[in-house]
C-alpha cells in the first residue's frame, strides 16, 4: 500500500491508538454473533500488533475483510471510516519514522 499524505483533519486525535479505541467502541455496538465476534477479535489483533510492533497491516486487512461482510448498515459504516482513518494514521507514523 503506498504511503499517502493525510487529508487535512483526517488523522485521529490520538494517532493510531486513539483510532483503535474508536474501533473498539464501534465493535462493541455490534450485535452478538459469529461475524461481530470476529470483528471484535480483529480490533484486538490490531491493538496487540501496535503494542508489540507486530504486523499491523495484516491485522488491518483481516479486519477490513470481516467488516466488509457486515453489509452497509450504520455501525459498519463507522467501522469502515475508522479503518480509513487508521490507515492514514499509520501512513503518517511511517512517514515520521522514515524521516528520522
N, C-alpha and C positions, 0 to 999 in steps of 0.2 A: 504494500500500500504506500503510495507516495506521500511524502510529508507536505502538508498544505498549510498555508497561513490561516489562522483563525479569523473568521469574520468578526468585526467589532462587536463586543459584548457576548460572543458565543461561548467563551470559556466559562467553566463552572466557577462559582465564587471561591471555593477552596481547592481548586485544581482537581485532579483525578479522584482523590479521596472524598471530596465533597460530592462529586457526581456519583460515586459508588454508594454513598449514603442515600442519595436520591433514588437510585436504582433499588436499594434495599426497601425503602419506604414504599415505592410503587409496587414492587413484587409482593409485599405484604398485603396489598389491597386485592390481589388476585383471589379468585375462588379457590377452594380446595380441589385437589385432583392431581393426576399424574403430570399433566403438562405444566400447570403452575408450579408444582413442586420442582420440576426440572429447571424452571426459570429461577426460582429462589436458590437452588443449588448452583446455577451458573453465576449468579451475582456473588455468592460466597466464594466461588472459584476465582473470580476477578479480584476480590478483596485479598484473598490469600496470595495470588500471584503478585499483586502490587506490594504486599507486605514482605514477601520473600524473594523479590527480584526474579519471579518466575516468568513464564511465557504469557504475558498479558494479552497479546494479540490473539493467540489461540483461544484463550478463555473468552475474549470478546466475540470472536467469530462463532464459538459454540453457543453463547448466549443469544446472539443475533439469530441463529437458526431456530432456537426454541421460541423466541419472541415472534418470529415470522409465522410460526404455526398457530399463534393465538388468534389470528384474524385481525380485523381493523378497528375493533372497538376502543372505548375510552382509555383504559389503563394500558393497553397495548401501544397506543399512540404515545403516551407519556414515556413508556419504556424505550420506544424507538428514538424519541427525541433525546432522552438521556444518554442512549448509546452513541448518538451522533455527537453530543457534547463531550462524552468521554473520549471519543476518537480525537476530537480537536484538542482536548486537554493533554492527551498522550503525545500528540504531534508537537505541541508547544513544549512539553517536557523534553522530548527527544531533541528538539532544536536547541534548547538551553544547554543540554548536556553536550551536544556536538560542538557548541561554540566555546566550551571551556578549554 
